[in-house]
Amino acid sequence: MPEDASPVHCWAPGSVSLQAAGHGPLDNVTIAVKDMISVAGHVSSFGHPRWRATHPPSLETAPALSSLLAAGASVPGLAKLDQLAYSLIGNAGEGVAPLNSQYPDRFTGGSSSGPAAAVAAGLAEAGLGTDTAGSIRVPAAACGLFGFRPTHGLVAARGVLPLAPSFDVVGVLARRAALLGQVVEVLLAPPEAAPGPGPARRVCVPADVLAGVGPELAAAVRGTARAIADASGCALSECPPRSFPDGAAADLFARLQGREVWRIHGSWLSGNRQFLAPDVRARVDRAKALGGASPQQQADEQAWPRYVSRLGDALPPDSVAVLPVITGLPPLRSAGPEELTAFRAGAFRFTAPASLAGRPELVIPVQHRSSGRRFGVGILGPRGSDRGLLRIASLICPDDAALGV
């Protein structure tokens, strides 16, 4: 599929389309697939022409994608992503950055920028991507979509190019809550793969975090929490201060991720650093610096399980938390490096808890009625609560539309 097949600029160079391989719950559903999920005979781009030029075609189609094709879905194209999936902006891929149909003057978020752009523009009904540090959740929030990051390890990652496997998951984007649930259900099948905890009994809001965001986004988060509590009969409460989303957790995650990136891709990156976009190159340089054994590495490896334990205390198995995904609206396409760095750092504060703890997180679009702005709000659950989070989406968005607050 040529690059100029759509003014949305979402399709990867050398993209291919795939027909359904069977019939099932996804009959006639179109899914844009991030071009790092393998298709037999196709060379995945990983967001960079240099990667394509230095790697052979895939020998198999990723099982996650195969399961969707077997359930009746088809693929109109393979979609762009930020280089090596190592960005949250949506500005560092091949060619023109994908366009955000919700906010055309702003970026889509990354790294699943192409699938998000395709779904938001109606070129596909759903998107299949990956999420390590927020690469499903951030584009969902930026483009007004439903998004889902499943429990780590629950969906097969074989055939998906890795970034940092301790945190990588296959995730889904969709314009409709019901379709999001249908696609995720196929990926989670069989049902016993994710029995999960019982229904949530408590909905909590990190009030200290909301003090650092704008009043419209704070209202969207609080309104979402109230809607969940009302629809499900849960108690509504505030999380204790500094329960989980903070700069220290984000920094810990960034260091752990960077070491894995270098361990897995250091050899290729050493020979191809000069081809990377400046912001990606800077992250790669930090990853290299973190790569050697050090007292900081040992301290981080000890801090990681302690953080997961603290999060478990603040958010036990009968609870979900409602929190922002990004600090407000996505960055303008004209934003400078400092603004983009600040956006990424702000998003990390909200996305790191799910990534560090391997927890599932649902993102729903929330319409702030008085301003007309649409924000992405995250609902973070305990490990294995994937189906419970999808039920929450069906409860508070029964007509598949954005929640209004």
N, C-alpha and C positions, 0 to 999 in steps of 0.2 A: 504494500500500500504506500503510495507516494506521500512525501512529507506534506504537500499542499492539498491533501485530500479533504481537509477541513480547515476553516479559518481558526478553529480552536487550537490547532497545532499540538494535538495530543498524541498522535501516532508516532511510534519509533521508526527511524529509517530502516528499511528492509522488513517492515512488519508483514505478518501473514495473517490470514483469517482461517478459522477452523469451524467445521460443521459439527453438529451434534452427533454423538456416537451411539445414542440410544434414546429411549423415551422415559419420562418420569416427571417428577414435580417441577422441573425447570424447563419443560417444553416451551419453546419459542422465547426463552429468556436470553438476552444478549449480554455478554460479560466482557468488558475490556480488561486485558491481562497485562500486568506489569512485566516489562521485558527483562526480567531476571528469573522468571518462572519457566522452566525448560519446556520446550516443544521439540519433539524428535525431529532431527534434521535441520533445525534452526540454530543459528549462533546467537545466543542471548547477548544483548548489547551491554548490560549492566550500566546503562546510561552513558557509555563512552565509546566512540569509534575505535579507540586504541585497544580496548578490551576485545571488541569484536575481531580486530585484526590479529590478535595474538592468541585466540582460542578456537578450538574446533567446534563443529556442530554438536548439539546434544544428542545422546544416544537414545534417550527415552523422554517421554512427556511426564512431567511431575505428577505423582499420584493425586495430589489435591486437584489439579486441573482436570485430570482424567475422570475423576469422580463427578465433576460438574458436567463434563461432556456426556458421560454415560447417563446422567439424569435429565438430559434433553437440552442443555444449554448450548449455545453457539458463541463463537468469539469473532466479533467484527474486526478486531485488530489487536496487536500487541502495542502497549502504550509506553510512553516515555517515563523516565524516572531521573532523579538527580544522580550525579556521578557516584557509582558504587553504592548507591542508596545511603550516602553519608551526608545528608543535609535535611533540614526541616523547612526549607524555603520554597522550593519549586523553581529555582532560577539557575540551576547548575547542571542541566542536561544537554542534549544535543539539539542544535538549531534554536528556533524561537521557543522561549519558555511557554508552556501550556497556558491557555487563557482561562481565567476564573469567570464563569458566566454570572455568578452572583454579584461579584464586585470586579468588573472588567479592568479597573485601574489598579488592581491589587494582585499579588501572587496567589497561587493555588495552595501553598504549603507543600511540603515534600516529606519523604522522597517519592511517595506514590502520586506524583503530580499529574502524570498522564491519565491514569484511570480516573482520578477525581475530576479532571477537566472533561473527560469523555462522558462521565455519568451526569455531571452538572449540566452539560450542554444537551443531554438527551441522545447522544450518539451510542450509548449503551445503557442498559437498565441497571447494571451492577458492575462493580469493579473488583478484581482480585489482585491484592497487593501484599506487601509485607509491612511489618511494624517492629522496629527494634527500639527506637527511642521516641516513637510517636508518629511514624510514617504513614499510618492509616488514620490515626486520631487527629493529627494536625490538619491534613487536607480535608477531612470530613468537617471539622470546625470552620475551616477557611471558606469552604465552598457550599455550606448549607446542606450537608448530606448526613445521612445516618452512617455510622461507622462502627466496626467491631474488631477489637483485639481479643482473641480467645486466650484461655489459660495456656501458659507456655507448655509446649510439648503435646497439646491435645490434637492439633491438626498436623498431619504428616508434612514435614519440611524437606523430604527427599526430593531432589531435583530442583531445589530453589537455591540460587547462589547465596552463600552465607555472607553476612557482615560481621556479626558477633553472635555465634550460636547460643550462648547462654541467655540471650534476650530475644533472638529472632522468632517471630511467629508469622504465619500466613493469616491475613485479615481480609475483611470485606467492606466495600462501600456500596451504598444504594440510595436511591431517591425515596424509596418507600420502606416503612418499617416492616411490613409484612414480607416483602421480598428479601430484605436483609435476613429475616429469620429463616426463610426457606433456603437461601443459599448456605447459611451457616449450618443449618440442620443437615444438609447433604455432606458438608465437610466433617461434621461431628459424628455421623453415622458409623457404627450402629448406636442405638440409644444408650446402651450400657457403657459406652465409651466415656460418658460424662454424667454419671448419676448425680454428683454434686450435693451440696448441703441443702437443707430445707429452705422454705420461703423466708425472705428477709423479714425481720421483726422490727428493725430500727433503721431509720434513714438519718444520716448525720451530715452536717455541713461544717467545713473548717472555717469558722468565722474569722480567725486571724488572717487567713489567706485572702478572704474577700476584702479586707481592709486595704489591700494593695492593688485592687483593680477598680475600674470605673463603676459608677453607680448603676449603669444599665446592665452590665455583665453581672454584677453582684445580684441585681434584682432577678436576672434570668436564672442564676444558680439557685437562689432561694425559692423562686417560683416553681422550679422543677422539683426541688425537694418536697415542697408542699403537695404538688400534684401526685408524686409517688406515694407519699404518706396517705393522702386522701383516697387514692385509687386502690391501695393494697391494705389499708388499715394498719399501717406501721406507725410506730412512735417516731416523732421528729425531734431531733436534739442537735446540739452543737458539739463538735469534736473538741477535746481538750486542746488548748493552745500548743502549737508546734507538734501536732500529732504525726504529720508525715510530709506534707509538701513544703520543702524548704531548700535553700541554696546548698546546704551541706549534702543533702541526699542527691541533688542534681550533680554536684561536683564528683561525688563518689561514683555515681553511675557513669559519668563521662570518662573517668579514669579507667574503670573496669572495662567499659566498652572499647576504649582506645587500645588497651593492651591486647584484647582479642582481635581487633581489626589488624593490628600489626603482626600478631602471631600467625594469622591465617593468610594475610595478603602481603606481608612485608617484602617477600622476594619480588613479587610483581611490582609493587609500589616503588621499590628501590630503583628499578629500571625504567619506570614510567612516570615518575613524580612530575617531570617537567610538562607533561601533557594535561595535568589536572587544572581545574579552575582554581583561582587564588584562594578562595575560602576553604575549598576541599583540601587543597595542598597544605594549608595551615593546620587543619585538623590532622592530616596524615603526619605532619612533622611532629605534632604533639604526641600522637600515638607512638611514633618511633622513639621519642624521648622517654616515654613511659615503658617501653618494651623490655628493658633490662631489669633483672632482679634488684630490688631495693627495699629498704625498711618501709617506704611508703606502700609498696605493693603488698607486703605482708600485713601492714596495718589495714589496708583496704579489704583484703580477703577476710580479715577478722571482723571488720565493721559491717560487711555485707549481711551475714546472718543475724547480727545484732539488730540491724535496721529492720529486717524482715520480721523479727520477733516483736519489735516495738510496734510495727504496723499492725501485727496480729493482735496485740493488746488493745490498740486504739480502734481497730476495725475487726471484731471477732466474726466467726462464721455466720452469725445471724444478722449481720449489718451490711449496709452499702453506704458509700460516701458519694456525695454530689459535689463536684468541683469544676473549676474552669479547665479548658484544654489549652487555650492560648490566652494571652493577656487582654485581648480585645478583638479588633479586626486584624486580618492578615496585613503584612507590610505592603506599602505601595510599590508598584513596579519601578518607580523612580527612586526608591529608598537607597541611601548610601550604605557603605559597609558597616558603620557603627550602628545604624538602625537595625540592620539585618542581624548583627551579632546580638543586640539587645533582645530582639524578638526570639531568637533561638534560645538564649539563656532563660528568658521568661517562660517559654513553653516547657523547657526541661524541668522547671520547678513543679509543673503539674503532671507531666508525663512520666517522670522518673519512678514514682511509687509503683505503678503497675509493672513497669519494666523490671525493676529490682526484685519485686516479689513474685513475678510470674503470674500476676493476677489478670483476670479478664476485665476489660473496660468497654462499655457501650458509650457511643457519642450520639446525642440526638440534637437536631437543629431546633433552636428555641427562638421564636419571634417575640421581640420586645415591642409590645403594641404601641406604646406612646412614641417611641423613636422610629419604629419601622425597621430597626436593625435586626439582623439574624445572627445569633451566636451559637457556637457549639458548646454543649455542656456534657461533661463526662460523668458517668455513673460507674464507680469502681466497686467491684464485688470480691468476695473471697475466691480462692482457687476452686475451680470446678463448678462455679455458679453460673456458667455460661447460659444455660437454658433459662435460669431464673432472671438474668438480665434481659434476655430476649422477651420474656413474658412481661417485664416492666415496660418495654417499648410498646408492646401491644396494648397494655392497659392505658398508658397516658397518651398514646398517639393512635387511637383506634381507626381514625380515618386516613392514616398514613401521612398526614400533613405534619408540618412543624408544630411543636407545642407553643401555644400562645400564652404569654404571661404579662 
